[in-house]
């Protein structure tokens, strides 16, 4: 806190005095907008210079002189076990101090204990630890539920959606979809396929843990320090004020660091050797033992009447819930996979959304922009297909579906303001010169979405030379209410757009005999600079006095469908399966 005369004091030093004050009878009036000195002004990242010059310190950069370095070999099957091990060759490596077997703790929810059975090699330095790990002689035994592979799970999803089986959960059911289908002028049905995804954080999982009988001190990259603290407290039994958790700048999270299996591993090891331990996951381990986003299959059908209106929408989704095993009631497992208010819910008189549960032993957890990322790709691609069947401008189809500006009550609270959604859609269409969509030699694609009171739309232009696909332009418009930091918002929108495009173009996790096949950047290739646009044009709507909303992944859901729709315009190839480039080349 800085006083007008320049004096400085920390908030913590004022806690005792503040606790003795009586609460005011009513909340103080907020500052009038015209008096704002910070809100609405562009402010840069205070760490930006350190980051781009390589001076920023991440948790993985922290060292302690006494700390042992620990590296792991995890069982390739999460429910597998260690069959045999010979530690002598590893212990013979100079610098190796100890070899330990770690097991998940029974009864603990995912993300609070070891992710899979593992063998840890502790050594005086990183190279000795890695050399010792390479000398381990061990065999793993798969669990009883080891899967055949990701392809087999997809076939199960297809068979389930093609059957007449009742859904695991009927998420929403407006009107009468079955009755509407009896008077159809047009029908369309399509299926969309999306792969398993890893988080692929630039900074692999790591944790520096110093634990003794009186204190615990950790340096850890986490998105939820309180959850990390809970893991430490459970394992050590220490009082809250005896646990110190330091969180440097995190080298990418995307939801992966909401789980703390790596914290549990570090604490267990530090307790066992009674020394500080610096746990380091290798890139290979990071890919092979993630909390993945589940693959999904979407099957959507629509009924169009003689007036070219969408009168019925029937969407079925099959996926393995990210909430499975996390203490969530069975009748709520769908909430990580689909939303009752996602488009075009509320815009179509007869709307049905069903979720079919798949079973998988592959670990699943929070992932950036889920469940909007997968659902927006399916829904917004399908709307484009409807426009094509109607021989209609896709912008016109969307605007007609949105209807006149109005507020529609949402099932989960709040409202959908169709006027604000129309506005961001029209803004990107105007900026990319959508009026030329039919005559342009390049392909133009659109998509729009809403979430948590915020609105987003993308327009993308693609070109094609032979089988070489290029993204020429990307425009994104957002309406997040009052903008707190315009520069920060633009950075969030640009970053999320590029992340979504990279994910859509190249990324997929596959399994064979229950084991993840991707282990490095070559097999899980983020988009190169040549694949991505030179810039993302961001249009920020003046939100006036509306309450601000979040924007960390707002721009992710609409990038992939806008890209796929643009690809269809330039090539006549309709991509319904991600990653896009692999499927585009297969279909071309």
VOSEVO-492589 format. One line per 4 residues: number of its first residue (from 1); their letters; for each residue x, y, z of C-alpha. Coordinates in Angstrom, 2 decimals. Example, Ala and Ser with C-alpha at 12.3 -4.5 7.8 and 13.67 -1.06 7.14 Angstrom:
% VOSEVO-492589
1) AS) 12.30/-4.50/7.80 | 13.67/-1.06/7.14
END
This chain:
% VOSEVO-492589
1) XXXX) 0.00/0.00/0.00 | 1.39/3.41/-0.97 | 0.22/6.57/0.81 | -0.13/9.92/-1.00
5) XXXX) 3.08/11.14/0.67 | 5.04/8.13/-0.63 | 5.11/6.02/2.53 | 4.83/2.28/1.89
9) XXXX) 3.42/-0.46/4.06 | 2.50/-4.09/3.41 | -1.07/-5.29/3.79 | 0.13/-8.10/6.04
13) XXXX) 1.49/-5.63/8.61 | -1.96/-4.07/8.93 | -3.86/-7.29/9.61 | -3.78/-7.09/13.42
17) XXXX) -4.95/-3.49/13.52 | -7.61/-4.10/10.87 | -9.01/-7.06/12.81 | -9.85/-4.75/15.72
21) XXXX) -11.96/-2.39/13.64 | -15.74/-2.64/13.46 | -17.18/-3.36/10.06 | -18.87/-0.34/8.42
25) XXXX) -22.69/-0.46/8.46 | -22.77/-0.57/4.69 | -20.32/-1.20/1.90 | -18.45/1.89/0.72
29) XXXX) -19.59/3.29/-2.61 | -17.31/2.26/-5.49 | -15.27/4.91/-7.25 | -17.04/6.59/-10.15
33) XXXX) -15.70/5.41/-13.54 | -14.63/8.92/-14.51 | -12.20/8.88/-11.57 | -10.46/5.65/-12.63
37) XXXX) -6.70/6.01/-12.95 | -5.78/2.35/-13.63 | -8.87/0.54/-14.88 | -9.10/0.71/-18.66
41) XXXX) -5.48/1.77/-19.11 | -2.97/-0.49/-20.94 | -0.40/-1.91/-18.54 | 2.47/-4.21/-19.55
45) XXXX) 3.72/-7.32/-17.77 | 6.29/-6.38/-15.15 | 8.21/-9.59/-15.91 | 8.13/-9.27/-19.70
49) XXXX) 11.72/-8.07/-20.10 | 13.05/-10.80/-17.82 | 11.12/-13.46/-19.74 | 12.25/-12.49/-23.23
53) XXXX) 15.87/-12.07/-22.12 | 15.96/-15.41/-20.31 | 16.43/-13.88/-16.86 | 13.10/-15.00/-15.39
57) XXXX) 13.49/-17.77/-12.82 | 11.01/-20.63/-12.85 | 10.65/-23.31/-10.19 | 12.79/-25.66/-12.27
61) XXXX) 15.67/-23.15/-12.00 | 15.81/-23.23/-8.19 | 18.67/-25.12/-6.54 | 19.77/-25.90/-3.02
65) XXXX) 23.29/-27.07/-2.24 | 22.13/-30.01/-0.12 | 19.28/-31.09/-2.37 | 19.30/-34.47/-4.03
69) XXXX) 18.00/-34.65/-7.59 | 15.23/-37.16/-8.19 | 14.07/-38.50/-11.54 | 11.34/-41.08/-12.12
73) XXXX) 10.30/-43.98/-14.24 | 6.52/-44.37/-14.09 | 4.63/-47.52/-14.91 | 3.23/-47.13/-18.45
77) XXXX) -0.15/-48.37/-17.17 | -1.69/-46.14/-14.46 | -3.27/-49.19/-12.79 | -0.23/-51.41/-13.35
81) XXXX) 2.40/-52.59/-10.90 | 6.11/-53.29/-10.59 | 6.82/-56.91/-11.52 | 10.58/-57.09/-10.90
85) XXXX) 13.51/-54.75/-10.34 | 17.29/-54.91/-10.04 | 18.64/-51.72/-8.52 | 22.31/-52.74/-8.30
89) XXXX) 23.39/-51.30/-11.68 | 21.76/-47.99/-10.87 | 23.26/-47.79/-7.39 | 26.68/-48.49/-8.90
93) XXXX) 26.54/-45.20/-10.85 | 28.73/-42.59/-9.20 | 26.56/-40.03/-7.40 | 23.44/-42.18/-7.08
97) XXXX) 22.33/-42.23/-3.45 | 19.07/-44.16/-3.33 | 16.47/-45.96/-5.45 | 12.88/-45.91/-4.20
101) XXXX) 9.58/-47.44/-5.23 | 6.58/-45.06/-5.05 | 2.97/-46.20/-5.12 | -0.31/-44.28/-5.37
105) XXXX) -2.01/-44.02/-1.99 | -5.28/-45.97/-1.88 | -8.37/-43.86/-1.32 | -6.82/-40.60/-2.46
109) XXXX) -8.48/-38.74/-5.35 | -6.62/-38.24/-8.64 | -4.12/-35.41/-8.51 | -3.47/-35.79/-4.76
113) XXXX) -1.12/-38.76/-4.90 | 1.39/-40.45/-7.20 | -0.07/-40.58/-10.73 | 1.15/-44.16/-11.34
117) XXXX) 3.53/-46.63/-9.68 | 7.05/-45.27/-10.12 | 10.70/-45.93/-9.35 | 12.69/-42.89/-8.27
121) XXXX) 16.45/-42.52/-8.56 | 17.96/-39.96/-6.18 | 21.44/-38.66/-6.85 | 23.83/-35.83/-6.13
125) XXXX) 23.22/-34.19/-9.51 | 20.92/-34.41/-12.51 | 23.27/-36.34/-14.77 | 23.95/-38.99/-12.17
129) XXXX) 20.22/-39.36/-11.54 | 19.49/-39.78/-15.26 | 22.40/-42.19/-15.72 | 21.21/-44.22/-12.78
133) XXXX) 17.67/-44.31/-14.14 | 18.98/-45.61/-17.45 | 20.70/-48.48/-15.62 | 17.57/-49.68/-13.86
137) XXXX) 16.59/-53.24/-14.71 | 12.85/-53.49/-14.19 | 9.65/-54.88/-15.60 | 6.12/-53.54/-15.28
141) XXXX) 2.92/-55.53/-15.23 | -0.24/-54.04/-16.80 | -3.36/-53.67/-14.71 | -6.53/-55.62/-15.20
145) XXXX) -8.16/-52.69/-17.03 | -5.38/-52.00/-19.54 | -6.96/-50.76/-22.78 | -6.34/-51.92/-26.32
149) XXXX) -5.84/-48.39/-27.60 | -7.43/-45.06/-28.45 | -8.83/-46.40/-31.72 | -10.77/-49.11/-29.90
153) XXXX) -12.25/-46.55/-27.52 | -13.39/-44.42/-30.45 | -15.11/-47.43/-31.99 | -16.92/-47.99/-28.70
157) XXXX) -18.10/-44.38/-28.81 | -19.35/-44.71/-32.38 | -21.20/-47.95/-31.60 | -22.78/-46.36/-28.55
161) XXXX) -23.98/-43.29/-30.46 | -25.29/-45.43/-33.31 | -27.24/-47.65/-30.94 | -30.61/-46.90/-29.40
165) XXXX) -29.18/-47.06/-25.89 | -30.39/-44.48/-23.41 | -27.82/-41.77/-22.66 | -25.93/-41.70/-19.39
169) XXXX) -27.32/-38.20/-18.87 | -29.90/-36.19/-20.76 | -28.31/-32.79/-20.30 | -31.12/-30.73/-21.82
173) XXXX) -34.41/-31.45/-23.54 | -36.43/-28.48/-24.87 | -39.63/-28.94/-26.84 | -40.12/-32.23/-28.69
177) XXXX) -37.25/-33.19/-30.99 | -38.92/-36.42/-32.12 | -42.17/-34.73/-33.09 | -40.36/-31.95/-34.94
181) XXXX) -38.62/-34.54/-37.09 | -41.91/-35.75/-38.57 | -42.38/-32.54/-40.54 | -38.88/-31.91/-41.87
185) XXXX) -38.17/-30.08/-45.10 | -34.44/-30.72/-44.68 | -32.41/-33.05/-42.50 | -28.71/-33.13/-41.84
189) XXXX) -26.56/-35.32/-39.59 | -22.81/-35.31/-39.09 | -20.25/-36.69/-36.66 | -17.15/-34.94/-35.36
193) XXXX) -14.11/-36.57/-33.79 | -11.61/-35.04/-31.42 | -8.50/-36.66/-29.96 | -6.99/-37.00/-26.55
197) XXXX) -4.87/-33.97/-25.69 | -1.88/-33.45/-23.41 | -1.10/-30.18/-21.67 | 2.45/-30.02/-23.06
201) XXXX) 3.62/-27.40/-20.58 | 6.94/-25.79/-21.60 | 8.22/-26.32/-18.05 | 7.95/-30.02/-17.13
205) XXXX) 6.57/-31.03/-13.74 | 9.05/-30.34/-10.93 | 9.13/-29.55/-7.24 | 11.83/-28.61/-4.74
209) XXXX) 10.80/-29.98/-1.33 | 12.53/-29.55/2.01 | 10.69/-31.45/4.76 | 11.64/-32.12/8.39
213) XXXX) 9.65/-32.79/11.55 | 9.04/-29.09/12.17 | 8.73/-27.43/8.75 | 8.05/-27.99/5.09
217) XXXX) 9.28/-25.62/2.43 | 8.44/-26.08/-1.24 | 9.24/-24.24/-4.46 | 6.67/-25.49/-6.92
221) XXXX) 4.96/-24.37/-10.15 | 1.28/-24.68/-9.28 | -1.99/-23.10/-10.36 | -3.57/-23.86/-6.98
225) XXXX) -1.21/-23.30/-4.03 | -3.97/-24.09/-1.54 | -4.44/-27.54/-3.07 | -0.68/-28.11/-3.02
229) XXXX) -0.68/-27.10/0.63 | -3.43/-29.65/1.36 | -1.29/-32.42/-0.16 | 1.72/-31.39/1.94
233) XXXX) -0.36/-31.11/5.11 | -1.88/-34.57/4.63 | 1.50/-36.22/4.02 | 3.38/-34.45/6.84
237) XXXX) 0.71/-33.65/9.42 | 2.31/-30.23/9.91 | 0.29/-27.23/11.05 | -0.64/-24.64/8.46
241) XXXX) 1.89/-22.06/9.65 | 4.70/-24.62/9.35 | 4.24/-25.10/5.61 | 5.77/-22.59/3.20
245) XXXX) 4.97/-22.80/-0.50 | 6.75/-20.49/-2.91 | 5.30/-20.15/-6.40 | 7.63/-18.56/-9.00
249) XXXX) 6.31/-17.69/-12.44 | 4.82/-20.88/-13.86 | 6.13/-22.16/-17.19 | 2.68/-22.98/-18.55
253) XXXX) -0.21/-24.58/-16.70 | -3.32/-24.99/-18.89 | -4.99/-26.91/-16.06 | -2.19/-29.49/-15.58
257) XXXX) -0.91/-27.81/-12.44 | -4.29/-27.91/-10.75 | -3.32/-31.50/-9.93 | -0.41/-32.14/-7.57
261) XXXX) 0.77/-35.70/-8.04 | 4.31/-34.36/-8.56 | 4.12/-32.48/-5.24 | 3.14/-35.69/-3.46
265) XXXX) 6.06/-37.48/-5.10 | 8.56/-34.82/-4.03 | 7.30/-34.73/-0.44 | 7.37/-38.54/-0.13
269) XXXX) 10.96/-38.63/-1.36 | 12.10/-35.77/0.86 | 10.59/-37.50/3.90 | 12.29/-40.78/3.01
273) XXXX) 15.82/-39.37/2.70 | 15.47/-36.59/5.29 | 17.06/-34.17/2.85 | 15.84/-31.56/0.39
277) XXXX) 14.81/-33.17/-2.88 | 14.62/-31.53/-6.27 | 12.19/-33.64/-8.31 | 12.50/-33.29/-12.09
281) XXXX) 10.23/-34.93/-14.64 | 11.76/-35.44/-18.07 | 9.88/-34.37/-21.17 | 9.19/-38.01/-21.97
285) XXXX) 7.62/-38.56/-18.55 | 5.61/-35.36/-18.90 | 3.95/-36.56/-22.11 | 3.51/-40.17/-21.03
289) XXXX) 1.93/-39.40/-17.64 | -0.39/-36.44/-17.98 | -3.95/-35.78/-16.85 | -5.25/-35.75/-20.42
293) XXXX) -8.29/-34.17/-21.99 | -10.54/-36.99/-23.09 | -11.19/-37.78/-26.73 | -14.79/-37.30/-27.82
297) XXXX) -17.21/-38.19/-30.59 | -20.09/-35.81/-31.35 | -23.09/-36.80/-33.43 | -25.41/-33.93/-34.34
301) XXXX) -28.68/-33.97/-36.25 | -30.83/-31.00/-37.26 | -34.29/-30.51/-38.69 | -35.00/-27.51/-40.94
305) XXXX) -38.51/-26.42/-41.86 | -39.83/-25.10/-45.17 | -38.98/-21.54/-44.07 | -35.33/-22.56/-43.71
309) XXXX) -35.42/-22.25/-39.93 | -33.60/-24.72/-37.68 | -36.50/-26.12/-35.66 | -34.77/-29.08/-34.00
313) XXXX) -31.25/-29.88/-32.86 | -30.22/-33.26/-31.45 | -26.66/-33.48/-30.17 | -25.11/-36.63/-28.68
317) XXXX) -21.65/-36.78/-27.19 | -19.59/-39.75/-26.02 | -16.50/-39.18/-23.88 | -14.75/-40.27/-20.68
321) XXXX) -15.47/-37.74/-17.95 | -12.57/-35.72/-16.59 | -14.33/-35.82/-13.21 | -14.36/-39.59/-12.89
325) XXXX) -12.86/-40.71/-9.57 | -12.71/-37.16/-8.22 | -15.56/-37.42/-5.75 | -18.19/-36.04/-8.11
329) XXXX) -21.63/-37.73/-8.01 | -22.32/-40.01/-10.97 | -25.19/-37.84/-12.14 | -22.83/-34.83/-12.44
333) XXXX) -19.96/-36.42/-14.35 | -21.24/-34.85/-17.57 | -20.44/-31.33/-16.32 | -16.81/-31.54/-17.46
337) XXXX) -17.86/-32.67/-20.95 | -20.81/-30.57/-22.09 | -22.78/-27.50/-21.01 | -26.58/-27.18/-20.99
341) XXXX) -26.40/-23.61/-22.34 | -23.91/-24.02/-25.16 | -24.94/-22.81/-28.61 | -27.46/-23.20/-30.09
345) XXXX) -29.34/-24.03/-26.86 | -32.04/-21.45/-26.24 | -32.13/-20.48/-29.93 | -33.81/-23.63/-31.26
349) XXXX) -37.34/-24.51/-30.04 | -36.64/-28.24/-29.97 | -33.20/-28.93/-28.54 | -31.79/-32.10/-27.06
353) XXXX) -28.33/-32.76/-25.64 | -27.28/-36.24/-24.49 | -24.03/-37.45/-22.94 | -22.80/-41.05/-23.11
357) XXXX) -20.11/-42.06/-20.64 | -17.04/-43.97/-21.80 | -14.74/-45.83/-19.44 | -10.98/-45.35/-19.67
361) XXXX) -7.99/-46.02/-17.44 | -6.11/-43.11/-19.00 | -5.78/-40.31/-16.40 | -8.01/-37.32/-17.10
365) XXXX) -8.20/-33.88/-15.59 | -8.74/-30.16/-16.15 | -7.67/-28.82/-19.53 | -7.69/-25.31/-20.94
369) XXXX) -11.10/-24.28/-22.37 | -12.84/-27.56/-21.66 | -15.62/-28.38/-22.37 | -16.14/-25.42/-24.71
373) XXXX) -13.18/-26.29/-26.95 | -14.53/-29.60/-28.22 | -18.20/-28.66/-28.27 | -17.72/-25.39/-30.17
377) XXXX) -15.79/-27.18/-32.90 | -18.65/-29.63/-33.43 | -21.52/-27.14/-33.17 | -20.00/-24.31/-35.20
381) XXXX) -18.77/-26.68/-37.91 | -22.23/-28.18/-38.14 | -23.91/-24.78/-38.49 | -21.59/-24.11/-41.41
385) XXXX) -22.64/-27.40/-42.95 | -26.29/-26.43/-42.55 | -25.60/-23.17/-44.37 | -23.96/-25.09/-47.20
389) XXXX) -26.94/-27.43/-47.51 | -29.28/-24.44/-47.62 | -27.00/-22.79/-50.22 | -26.84/-19.81/-47.93
393) XXXX) -24.26/-17.31/-46.70 | -22.98/-18.81/-43.39 | -23.07/-15.35/-41.80 | -26.72/-15.00/-42.74
397) XXXX) -27.48/-18.45/-41.32 | -25.89/-17.55/-37.99 | -27.56/-14.15/-37.74 | -30.93/-15.69/-38.53
401) XXXX) -30.35/-18.31/-35.86 | -29.43/-15.66/-33.29 | -32.51/-13.62/-34.17 | -33.26/-10.14/-32.90
405) XXXX) -31.23/-8.75/-29.99 | -32.71/-10.05/-26.74 | -31.74/-11.65/-23.45 | -32.34/-15.39/-23.04
409) XXXX) -32.28/-16.91/-19.55 | -29.63/-19.60/-19.16 | -30.12/-22.86/-17.26 | -27.04/-22.25/-15.11
413) XXXX) -27.94/-18.64/-14.36 | -27.24/-15.41/-16.19 | -28.41/-14.55/-19.68 | -27.38/-14.91/-23.30
417) XXXX) -27.45/-11.48/-24.93 | -27.93/-12.30/-28.60 | -27.31/-8.66/-29.52 | -23.79/-8.76/-28.10
421) XXXX) -23.10/-12.07/-29.83 | -24.41/-10.72/-33.13 | -22.19/-7.69/-32.71 | -18.87/-9.57/-32.31
425) XXXX) -19.85/-11.82/-35.23 | -20.61/-8.85/-37.46 | -17.42/-7.08/-36.41 | -15.12/-9.90/-37.52
429) XXXX) -17.14/-10.39/-40.71 | -16.76/-6.72/-41.61 | -13.05/-6.63/-40.76 | -12.22/-9.66/-42.92
433) XXXX) -14.42/-8.36/-45.76 | -16.92/-11.18/-45.58 | -18.92/-9.62/-48.41 | -16.39/-11.33/-50.72
437) XXXX) -16.81/-14.79/-49.14 | -18.29/-16.36/-52.27 | -15.98/-14.71/-54.81 | -12.71/-14.79/-52.88
441) XXXX) -9.99/-17.09/-54.22 | -9.11/-17.73/-50.59 | -11.37/-19.41/-48.03 | -13.18/-17.43/-45.35
445) XXXX) -14.61/-19.05/-42.21 | -16.61/-17.84/-39.22 | -17.48/-19.06/-35.74 | -18.93/-17.48/-32.59
449) XXXX) -19.50/-18.55/-28.99 | -20.39/-17.29/-25.54 | -19.26/-18.26/-22.05 | -19.74/-16.85/-18.58
453) XXXX) -21.17/-13.55/-19.81 | -18.47/-12.96/-22.45 | -18.81/-13.13/-26.24 | -16.27/-14.04/-28.92
457) XXXX) -16.12/-14.55/-32.69 | -13.37/-15.48/-35.14 | -13.03/-14.90/-38.85 | -10.19/-16.70/-40.60
461) XXXX) -8.85/-16.50/-44.16 | -6.94/-19.45/-45.62 | -5.15/-20.04/-48.93 | -4.20/-23.23/-50.72
465) XXXX) -1.30/-23.88/-53.07 | -1.34/-27.54/-54.04 | -1.63/-29.35/-50.72 | 0.01/-26.51/-48.81
469) XXXX) -2.49/-24.81/-46.55 | -1.72/-21.35/-45.18 | -3.53/-19.19/-42.64 | -3.45/-15.72/-44.16
473) XXXX) -5.47/-13.69/-41.66 | -7.12/-14.15/-38.28 | -9.55/-11.66/-36.78 | -11.04/-12.07/-33.31
477) XXXX) -13.64/-9.83/-31.66 | -14.42/-10.05/-27.95 | -16.93/-8.45/-25.62 | -15.93/-8.98/-21.99
481) XXXX) -17.79/-6.07/-20.42 | -15.63/-3.41/-18.81 | -12.01/-3.90/-19.86 | -9.56/-3.68/-16.96
485) XXXX) -6.28/-3.83/-18.91 | -6.65/-3.52/-22.70 | -3.08/-4.63/-23.36 | -3.44/-7.68/-21.15
489) XXXX) -6.74/-8.57/-22.80 | -5.24/-8.33/-26.28 | -2.38/-10.58/-25.17 | -4.81/-13.13/-23.73
493) XXXX) -6.88/-13.21/-26.93 | -3.85/-13.48/-29.19 | -2.24/-16.20/-27.11 | -5.43/-18.25/-26.78
497) XXXX) -6.07/-17.99/-30.52 | -2.60/-19.25/-31.41 | -2.86/-22.00/-28.81 | -6.19/-23.13/-30.25
501) XXXX) -4.90/-23.07/-33.83 | -1.82/-25.08/-32.87 | -4.00/-27.61/-31.07 | -6.40/-27.89/-34.01
505) XXXX) -3.70/-28.21/-36.65 | -1.40/-30.86/-35.22 | -2.04/-32.25/-31.78 | -3.30/-35.67/-30.73
509) XXXX) -2.44/-38.20/-28.05 | -2.85/-41.81/-29.11 | -2.48/-45.04/-27.16 | -1.47/-48.54/-28.12
513) XXXX) -1.88/-51.45/-25.72 | -2.81/-48.89/-23.10 | 0.42/-46.89/-23.47 | 0.73/-43.30/-24.69
517) XXXX) 2.71/-43.15/-27.93 | 3.73/-39.48/-27.91 | 6.89/-38.78/-25.90 | 8.44/-35.61/-27.38
521) XXXX) 7.83/-32.48/-29.45 | 8.42/-34.39/-32.67 | 5.55/-36.77/-32.00 | 3.40/-34.04/-30.43
525) XXXX) 4.35/-31.06/-32.62 | 3.19/-27.62/-31.64 | 2.51/-25.44/-34.68 | 5.55/-23.82/-36.24
529) XXXX) 5.71/-20.11/-36.94 | 5.27/-20.93/-40.63 | 1.94/-22.64/-39.90 | 0.53/-19.76/-37.88
533) XXXX) -0.59/-16.29/-39.01 | 1.81/-13.37/-38.77 | -0.60/-11.64/-36.39 | -4.03/-11.88/-34.81
537) XXXX) -6.20/-8.83/-35.30 | -8.07/-8.26/-32.04 | -11.21/-6.14/-31.85 | -12.23/-5.22/-28.30
541) XXXX) -15.81/-4.08/-27.81 | -16.29/-1.15/-25.45 | -18.08/-2.86/-22.57 | -19.23/0.36/-20.92
545) XXXX) -20.28/-0.17/-17.32 | -21.02/-3.88/-17.68 | -19.25/-6.06/-15.09 | -15.92/-7.44/-16.36
549) XXXX) -15.56/-11.13/-17.18 | -12.59/-13.44/-17.56 | -10.77/-13.91/-20.86 | -7.97/-16.40/-20.20
553) XXXX) -9.30/-18.94/-22.74 | -12.23/-17.02/-24.22 | -10.71/-17.05/-27.72 | -10.00/-20.78/-27.84
557) XXXX) -13.39/-22.37/-28.73 | -14.05/-20.50/-31.98 | -10.60/-20.64/-33.61 | -10.73/-24.30/-34.69
561) XXXX) -14.22/-24.25/-36.26 | -13.53/-20.95/-38.03 | -10.36/-22.52/-39.44 | -12.15/-25.71/-40.54
565) XXXX) -14.91/-23.66/-42.15 | -12.35/-21.57/-44.02 | -10.57/-24.72/-45.19 | -13.83/-26.02/-46.59
569) XXXX) -14.36/-22.80/-48.58 | -10.91/-22.92/-50.14 | -10.70/-26.66/-50.78 | -14.20/-28.20/-50.61
573) XXXX) -12.75/-30.58/-48.01 | -14.89/-30.77/-44.89 | -12.71/-31.67/-41.93 | -14.75/-33.30/-39.17
577) XXXX) -11.82/-34.91/-37.38 | -8.96/-33.22/-35.55 | -6.03/-32.74/-35.82 | -6.88/-30.86/-38.98
581) XXXX) -3.71/-31.17/-41.06 | -3.54/-34.95/-40.85 | -7.22/-35.28/-41.80 | -7.00/-32.63/-44.53
585) XXXX) -4.11/-34.45/-46.21 | -5.96/-37.76/-45.92 | -9.10/-36.37/-47.56 | -7.44/-34.20/-50.20
END
